[in-house]
Amino acid sequence: MARAVILSTDEQRGWDIRQALGASDVDTLQVYTTSHALLHGLSANTDISPDILAVDENCAPMPMWDLVREVASRTPALAILVVLADPAPEDFAAALDNGARGVVRYPLSYEEVSSRVENAVAWSASVNQAVQKRSENETAVLGGRLVAIASSKGGAGSSSVALHLGLETARSRPGDRVVVVDLDLQKPDLSILLDIPRYRDITDLLPVVEELTPRHLQDVVHEHASGLSLLLGPQHGERGELVTEFAARQILGMLVSRSDVVIVDVGSVMGEANSVAVEMADEVIVCATPDVLSLRGVQRITELWSRLSIRDGGPVKALLNKVDKKSDLQPETARRIVTVPTLSTSIPHEFASLELAVNRRDPELAGAAWSSRIEDLGIEMSLIPSHSLDDRSSRPRFRSASRSTRTETAPDASDVAAAAPAQPDSRAATTGRSRFRSDRGAVSIEAVGITALFALFTAIAFQVLLVGVTAIFASNAANEGARAAAVGASASHAAHSHTPQGWRDGLQVRESPGRVSVELSTPLLVPTTEGFDLTIPASAGVVKEPY
């Protein structure tokens, strides 16, 4: 039994086409209402491939003939039938030029539909026998992939993450087209981060958005030297209100249909345009910093999408940005606070290098640590192939070249004889040996003294190190006790369980309203009296968390 998919924005016409195909013994797998959904469906359902695609003239956002040409070039074995209300001779010519297998007149007749279906199924079967089936990796990107990068609050870093993720994706996939769209319409910054002129932006597409063609996009999209394509936001923030829901859907739909990866920076403020991007995205990433306000912002923005039915049940993940070892909330704790799945990759807080990259408008100055984490993020999101890690050139080892090329050669006997000094007389030799024996005792005493001083300084340095380590353990015990008290657990048990075994005997924990205080004794290398004890105090405030 032949299989078919249908594209029609008119519900009644879509139903009529489905009934006519069913009467011709064709099983309809899916009825799509947008060209973006169709392209995504064709790329996702690789296990069951249709034989026929019925395209109604009422299709959006991509123009009908552009869609037919795009599908025919990507899936040559799929027979395409175009449904027209009043086909003219030029429509038959256009169908032939763009790769369609036939034109069906609407209202539909059983004889015409059955004849067209029979020819289309026979043609599709013959092509399937001659054309090798594409692999999963090739079909996975059919129709393009749309990723939206949002911020839980201002300053969480969605613009930097989106830009650098696009650059790393374009670098690792030189044969694919990667586009970054700046839909943070009130404060677009991509042109500043890359130091590119803003000759054209997304608002230049608004006059032609109802008849948008790939040529229009080509005139507005900026091609960066790195291979990355960029669609910039408006120069003036107030013009961002002109980008309506319909315009954003048309523009993004066209970009996704003609690109392999589209990364959209939607910022932290939701409007019509970036809400459409969140709705259309295959995956949404919310950037958050490891602080309570930003982490709660993840919950607020995801609940907003759910209430407005923008992203109800779709894949949404949180990305921890600006992570620092000195932060009060570490990634493990932050992941327990957010209510959505969190990516295992976190972005470090590289303020100095990022500040340099922003001020000089050169993303390459962001540093190796930042770029490496962005690449790990792309691999986890399946945007960057994992084998690209093997392509990294190894850094040269220090002093390896000089030591590997250096060889020791035995000197020639004649050279040794020529270089040897004249032999001293016996009296001089005897005097030298006597002086050496007399200095040997002094050298031994100096060596003992130096060794003793070195041992003393080493002991003092190690004791100071123990004091510092004890201070760190005391601070950590206070923080863990405060966290436990904040949720009603035992502060003493939490502090003792997070203190190493060698320090637990000297740990004392006291709870007071709103604060947990600890005292931790420092291990001593040299035993002293009971009155002398190095005790390190620490305390942490208790912030009661709502249940």
LINKA-V542840 format. One record per pair of residues at least 6 apart in sequence whose C-alpha atoms are under 8 Angstrom apart, sorted by the first residue. I is the first residue (numbers start at 1). GAP is how many residues later the second one is. D is the distance in whole Angstrom. If there is no record, write none. Layout:
I&GAP&D / I&GAP&D
//
This chain:
1&24&7 / 1&25&6 / 1&26&7 / 2&23&7 / 2&24&5 / 2&25&6 / 2&48&8 / 2&49&6 / 2&50&8 / 2&119&7 / 3&23&6 / 3&24&5 / 3&25&6 / 3&26&7 / 3&46&8 / 3&47&5 / 3&48&5 / 3&49&6 / 4&22&7 / 4&23&6 / 4&24&5 / 4&25&6 / 4&26&8 / 4&46&5 / 4&47&6 / 4&48&5 / 4&49&6 / 4&50&7 / 5&23&6 / 5&24&6 / 5&25&5 / 5&26&6 / 5&27&8 / 5&45&7 / 5&47&7 / 5&48&5 / 5&49&6 / 6&8&7 / 6&11&8 / 6&12&8 / 6&22&8 / 6&24&6 / 6&25&5 / 6&26&6 / 6&47&6 / 6&48&5 / 6&49&6 / 6&50&8 / 7&7&7 / 7&24&6 / 7&25&5 / 7&26&6 / 7&27&7 / 7&28&7 / 7&31&7 / 7&46&8 / 7&47&6 / 7&48&5 / 7&49&6 / 7&52&7 / 8&6&5 / 8&23&7 / 8&24&6 / 8&25&5 / 8&26&7 / 8&47&7 / 8&48&5 / 8&49&7 / 8&50&6 / 8&51&5 / 9&23&8 / 9&24&5 / 9&25&7 / 9&47&8 / 9&49&6 / 9&50&6 / 9&51&7 / 10&23&8 / 10&48&7 / 13&43&8 / 14&17&7 / 14&42&8 / 16&92&8 / 17&37&8 / 17&91&8 / 18&10&7 / 20&88&7 / 20&89&8 / 20&90&7 / 20&93&7 / 21&6&7 / 21&7&7 / 21&92&7 / 21&93&8 / 21&96&8 / 22&6&7 / 23&87&8 / 24&86&8 / 24&89&7 / 24&90&5 / 24&93&7 / 29&21&8 / 32&6&6 / 33&26&7 / 33&27&8 / 34&25&7 / 34&26&5 / 34&27&6 / 35&24&7 / 35&25&6 / 35&26&6 / 35&27&6 / 35&32&7 / 35&218&7 / 36&25&8 / 36&26&8 / 36&107&8 / 36&217&6 / 36&220&7 / 36&221&7 / 39&32&8 / 39&103&7 / 39&104&5 / 39&218&7 / 40&102&7 / 40&103&6 / 40&104&7 / 42&7&8 / 42&100&7 / 42&101&8 / 43&96&6 / 43&97&6 / 43&98&7 / 43&99&5 / 43&100&6 / 44&95&8 / 44&96&7 / 46&90&7 / 46&93&7 / 50&28&7 / 51&26&8 / 51&27&5 / 51&28&6 / 51&70&6 / 51&73&6 / 51&74&8 / 52&26&6 / 52&27&5 / 52&28&6 / 52&29&7 / 52&65&8 / 52&68&7 / 52&69&7 / 52&72&8 / 53&25&7 / 53&26&6 / 53&27&5 / 53&28&6 / 54&26&6 / 54&27&5 / 54&28&6 / 54&29&7 / 55&9&8 / 55&13&8 / 55&25&7 / 55&26&6 / 55&27&5 / 55&28&6 / 56&8&8 / 56&26&6 / 56&27&5 / 56&28&7 / 57&7&6 / 57&25&7 / 57&26&6 / 57&27&6 / 57&28&8 / 58&6&8 / 60&190&8 / 61&188&7 / 61&189&5 / 61&192&6 / 61&193&7 / 62&150&8 / 62&188&7 / 62&191&7 / 62&192&6 / 63&148&8 / 63&149&8 / 63&150&8 / 65&29&8 / 65&30&8 / 65&33&7 / 66&32&8 / 68&12&7 / 68&30&6 / 68&31&7 / 68&32&7 / 69&29&5 / 69&30&6 / 69&31&8 / 70&187&8 / 72&6&7 / 72&8&8 / 72&26&8 / 72&27&6 / 72&28&7 / 73&26&8 / 74&68&8 / 76&51&8 / 77&47&5 / 77&48&8 / 77&50&5 / 77&51&6 / 77&54&8 / 78&46&6 / 79&21&7 / 79&22&6 / 79&41&6 / 79&42&7 / 79&44&7 / 79&45&6 / 80&19&8 / 80&20&5 / 80&21&5 / 80&22&7 / 80&40&8 / 81&19&6 / 81&20&6 / 81&21&5 / 81&22&6 / 81&23&7 / 81&35&8 / 82&13&8 / 82&18&7 / 82&20&6 / 82&21&5 / 82&22&6 / 83&20&6 / 83&21&5 / 83&22&6 / 83&23&6 / 84&19&7 / 84&20&6 / 84&21&5 / 84&22&6 / 85&20&6 / 85&21&5 / 85&22&7 / 86&19&7 / 86&20&7 / 87&16&8 / 87&18&7 / 92&10&8 / 92&11&7 / 95&6&7 / 95&7&7 / 95&8&7 / 96&6&8 / 101&19&7 / 102&14&7 / 102&18&8 / 104&8&7 / 104&9&7 / 104&12&8 / 141&119&6 / 141&120&8 / 142&118&7 / 143&113&6 / 143&114&5 / 143&115&7 / 143&116&7 / 143&117&7 / 144&112&5 / 144&113&6 / 144&114&7 / 144&115&5 / 144&116&4 / 144&117&5 / 144&118&7 / 145&111&7 / 145&114&8 / 145&115&6 / 145&116&5 / 145&117&6 / 145&136&8 / 145&137&6 / 146&110&7 / 146&115&6 / 146&116&5 / 146&117&6 / 146&118&8 / 146&134&7 / 146&135&5 / 146&136&5 / 146&137&7 / 147&114&8 / 147&115&6 / 147&116&5 / 147&117&6 / 147&134&5 / 147&135&6 / 147&136&5 / 147&137&6 / 147&138&8 / 148&115&6 / 148&116&5 / 148&117&6 / 148&118&7 / 148&129&7 / 148&130&6 / 148&133&6 / 148&135&6 / 148&136&5 / 148&137&6 / 149&9&6 / 149&10&8 / 149&12&8 / 149&13&6 / 149&114&7 / 149&115&6 / 149&116&5 / 149&117&6 / 149&118&7 / 149&135&6 / 149&136&5 / 149&137&6 / 149&138&7 / 150&8&6 / 150&115&6 / 150&116&5 / 150&117&5 / 150&118&6 / 150&134&7 / 150&135&6 / 150&136&5 / 150&137&6 / 151&6&7 / 151&7&5 / 151&115&8 / 151&116&5 / 151&117&5 / 151&135&5 / 151&136&5 / 151&137&6 / 151&147&8 / 152&116&6 / 152&134&6 / 152&135&6 / 152&136&6 / 152&142&6 / 152&143&7 / 152&144&8 / 152&145&5 / 152&146&5 / 152&148&8 / 152&149&7 / 153&115&5 / 153&135&7 / 153&141&6 / 153&144&6 / 154&113&8 / 154&114&6 / 156&131&6 / 156&132&5 / 156&133&6 / 156&138&8 / 156&165&7 / 157&130&7 / 157&131&8 / 157&164&7 / 158&107&6 / 158&108&8 / 158&109&6 / 158&128&8 / 158&129&6 / 159&30&7 / 159&31&7 / 159&106&6 / 159&108&7 / 161&213&8 / 162&18&7 / 162&101&7 / 162&102&7 / 162&103&6 / 163&17&7 / 163&27&7 / 164&199&7 / 164&207&8 / 164&210&7 / 165&209&6 / 165&210&7 / 165&212&8 / 165&213&7 / 166&12&7 / 166&13&7 / 166&14&6 / 166&62&7 / 166&97&7 / 167&59&7 / 167&61&6 / 168&203&8 / 168&206&7 / 168&207&6 / 168&210&8 / 168&216&8 / 169&9&7 / 169&206&8 / 169&209&7 / 169&214&6 / 169&215&6 / 170&6&7 / 170&7&7 / 170&8&6 / 170&56&7 / 170&57&6 / 170&58&6 / 171&55&7 / 171&56&7 / 172&212&6 / 172&213&7 / 172&216&7 / 173&211&7 / 174&53&7 / 176&83&8 / 176&84&6 / 176&85&8 / 177&50&8 / 177&51&7 / 177&52&7 / 177&82&5 / 177&83&5 / 177&84&7 / 178&49&8 / 178&50&6 / 178&51&6 / 178&81&6 / 178&82&6 / 178&83&5 / 178&84&6 / 178&85&8 / 179&49&6 / 179&50&5 / 179&51&5 / 179&52&7 / 179&76&8 / 179&80&7 / 179&82&6 / 179&83&5 / 179&84&6 / 180&48&8 / 180&49&6 / 180&50&5 / 180&51&6 / 180&82&6 / 180&83&5 / 180&84&6 / 180&85&8 / 181&49&6 / 181&50&5 / 181&51&6 / 181&52&8 / 181&81&7 / 181&82&6 / 181&83&5 / 181&84&6 / 182&6&6 / 182&7&8 / 182&8&7 / 182&48&8 / 182&49&6 / 182&50&5 / 182&51&5 / 182&82&6 / 182&83&5 / 182&84&7 / 183&49&8 / 183&50&6 / 183&81&7 / 183&82&6 / 183&83&5 / 183&84&7 / 183&90&7 / 183&91&6 / 184&49&7 / 184&81&6 / 184&82&5 / 184&83&5 / 184&84&8 / 184&85&8 / 184&90&7 / 185&48&6 / 185&49&6 / 185&52&6 / 185&55&5 / 185&56&8 / 186&48&8 / 186&50&8 / 186&51&4 / 186&52&7 / 186&54&6 / 187&50&6 / 188&44&7 / 188&45&5 / 188&46&7 / 188&47&8 / 188&49&8 / 189&44&8 / 190&42&7 / 191&6&7 / 191&7&7 / 191&41&7 / 192&166&8 / 192&169&7 / 193&164&8 / 193&165&6 / 193&168&5 / 193&169&7 / 193&170&7 / 194&167&5 / 194&168&6 / 194&169&7 / 195&166&5 / 195&167&8 / 198&34&8 / 198&37&7 / 200&20&6 / 200&21&8 / 200&32&8 / 201&19&6 / 201&20&8 / 201&30&6 / 201&31&5 / 201&32&6 / 201&33&6 / 201&34&7 / 202&18&7 / 202&29&6 / 202&30&6 / 202&31&6 / 202&32&6 / 203&30&8 / 203&31&6 / 203&36&7 / 203&37&8 / 203&39&7 / 203&40&7 / 204&16&7 / 205&7&8 / 205&11&7 / 205&12&8 / 205&15&8 / 206&36&8 / 206&37&7 / 206&41&7 / 208&8&8 / 209&38&6 / 209&41&7 / 209&42&7 / 210&37&8 / 210&40&8 / 212&38&8 / 212&39&8 / 213&41&8 / 214&40&7 / 217&38&8 / 220&11&7 / 221&8&6 / 221&9&6 / 221&10&5 / 221&11&8 / 222&7&6 / 222&8&5 / 222&9&6 / 222&10&8 / 223&6&5 / 223&7&6 / 224&6&7 / 233&7&8 / 234&6&6 / 243&29&8 / 243&30&6 / 244&28&6 / 244&29&6 / 245&27&5 / 245&28&5 / 245&31&6 / 247&26&8 / 248&25&5 / 248&26&8 / 248&28&7 / 248&29&8 / 249&24&8 / 249&27&6 / 249&28&8 / 252&25&7 / 255&7&7 / 256&6&6 / 261&122&8 / 264&13&7 / 266&8&5 / 266&11&7 / 266&12&8 / 275&35&7 / 276&34&8 / 278&6&7 / 278&32&7 / 278&33&7 / 279&31&5 / 279&32&6 / 282&33&7 / 283&31&8 / 283&32&6 / 283&33&6 / 284&31&6 / 284&32&5 / 284&33&6 / 285&31&6 / 285&32&5 / 285&33&6 / 285&34&7 / 286&12&7 / 286&30&7 / 286&31&6 / 286&32&5 / 286&33&6 / 287&31&6 / 287&32&5 / 287&33&6 / 287&34&6 / 288&6&5 / 288&7&6 / 288&9&8 / 288&10&7 / 288&30&7 / 288&31&6 / 288&32&5 / 288&33&6 / 289&6&7 / 289&31&6 / 289&32&5 / 289&33&6 / 289&34&7 / 290&30&7 / 290&31&7 / 290&32&7 / 290&33&7 / 290&37&7 / 290&39&6 / 290&40&7 / 290&41&7 / 290&44&6 / 291&38&6 / 291&43&8 / 295&39&7 / 295&42&7 / 295&43&6 / 296&41&8 / 296&42&7 / 298&20&7 / 298&40&7 / 298&41&8 / 299&39&7 / 299&40&6 / 299&41&8 / 302&9&8 / 305&6&5 / 305&7&7 / 306&6&5 / 306&7&8 / 316&24&7 / 316&25&7 / 317&23&6 / 317&24&5 / 317&25&5 / 317&26&6 / 318&20&8 / 318&22&7 / 318&23&6 / 318&24&5 / 318&25&6 / 319&23&6 / 319&24&6 / 319&26&7 / 319&27&6 / 319&28&8 / 320&11&7 / 320&22&8 / 320&23&8 / 320&25&8 / 320&26&5 / 320&27&6 / 321&25&6 / 321&26&5 / 321&27&6 / 321&28&7 / 322&25&6 / 322&26&5 / 322&27&4 / 322&28&7 / 323&7&7 / 323&8&7 / 323&23&7 / 323&24&6 / 323&25&5 / 323&26&5 / 324&6&8 / 324&24&6 / 324&25&6 / 331&15&8 / 335&6&8 / 335&7&6 / 343&37&8 / 345&28&7 / 345&31&7 / 345&32&6 / 345&35&8 / 346&27&7 / 346&31&8 / 347&23&7 / 347&26&6 / 347&27&7 / 348&21&8 / 348&22&7 / 348&25&8 / 350&16&8 / 350&20&7 / 353&12&6 / 353&13&5 / 353&14&6 / 354&11&7 / 354&12&5 / 354&13&8 / 356&9&7 / 356&10&7 / 357&6&5 / 357&7&7 / 357&8&5 / 357&9&5 / 375&9&7 / 378&6&5 / 379&6&6 / 379&7&6 / 459&66&8 / 463&61&7 / 463&62&7 / 466&56&7 / 466&57&7 / 467&55&6 / 467&67&8 / 467&69&8 / 470&33&8 / 470&50&7 / 470&51&7 / 470&52&6 / 470&66&7 / 471&49&8 / 471&65&6 / 471&66&8 / 471&67&8 / 473&26&6 / 474&44&7 / 474&45&7 / 474&46&6 / 474&62&7 / 474&63&7 / 474&64&6 / 475&63&5 / 475&64&7 / 475&65&8 / 476&19&8 / 476&22&8 / 476&23&8 / 477&17&7 / 477&18&4 / 477&19&7 / 477&21&6 / 477&22&6 / 477&41&7 / 478&17&6 / 478&38&6 / 478&39&6 / 478&40&6 / 478&60&6 / 478&61&5 / 478&62&5 / 479&60&7 / 479&61&6 / 480&11&7 / 480&14&6 / 480&15&6 / 480&18&7 / 481&9&7 / 481&10&4 / 481&11&6 / 481&12&8 / 481&13&5 / 481&14&5 / 481&35&7 / 482&9&6 / 482&33&7 / 482&34&6 / 482&58&6 / 482&59&6 / 482&60&5 / 482&61&8 / 483&8&8 / 483&59&7 / 483&60&8 / 484&6&6 / 484&7&5 / 484&10&6 / 485&6&5 / 485&57&7 / 485&59&8 / 486&56&6 / 486&57&6 / 486&58&4 / 486&59&6 / 487&57&7 / 487&58&6 / 491&18&8 / 491&20&7 / 491&25&7 / 492&17&6 / 492&18&8 / 495&14&8 / 496&8&6 / 496&11&7 / 503&17&7 / 503&18&7 / 503&19&8 / 503&20&8 / 506&13&8 / 506&14&5 / 506&15&5 / 506&16&8 / 507&11&7 / 507&12&6 / 507&13&5 / 507&14&7 / 508&10&5 / 508&11&5 / 508&12&7 / 509&7&7 / 509&8&6 / 509&9&4 / 509&10&7 / 510&6&6 / 510&7&5 / 510&8&6 / 511&6&6 / 514&27&6 / 514&28&5 / 514&29&7 / 515&24&7 / 515&25&6 / 515&26&4 / 515&27&5 / 516&23&5 / 516&24&5 / 516&25&6 / 516&26&7 / 517&20&7 / 517&21&6 / 517&22&4 / 517&23&7 / 518&19&6 / 518&20&5 / 518&21&6 / 519&16&6 / 519&17&6 / 519&18&4 / 519&19&6 / 520&15&5 / 520&16&5 / 520&17&6 / 521&12&7 / 521&13&6 / 521&14&4 / 521&15&6 / 522&11&8 / 522&12&5 / 522&13&6 / 522&14&7
//
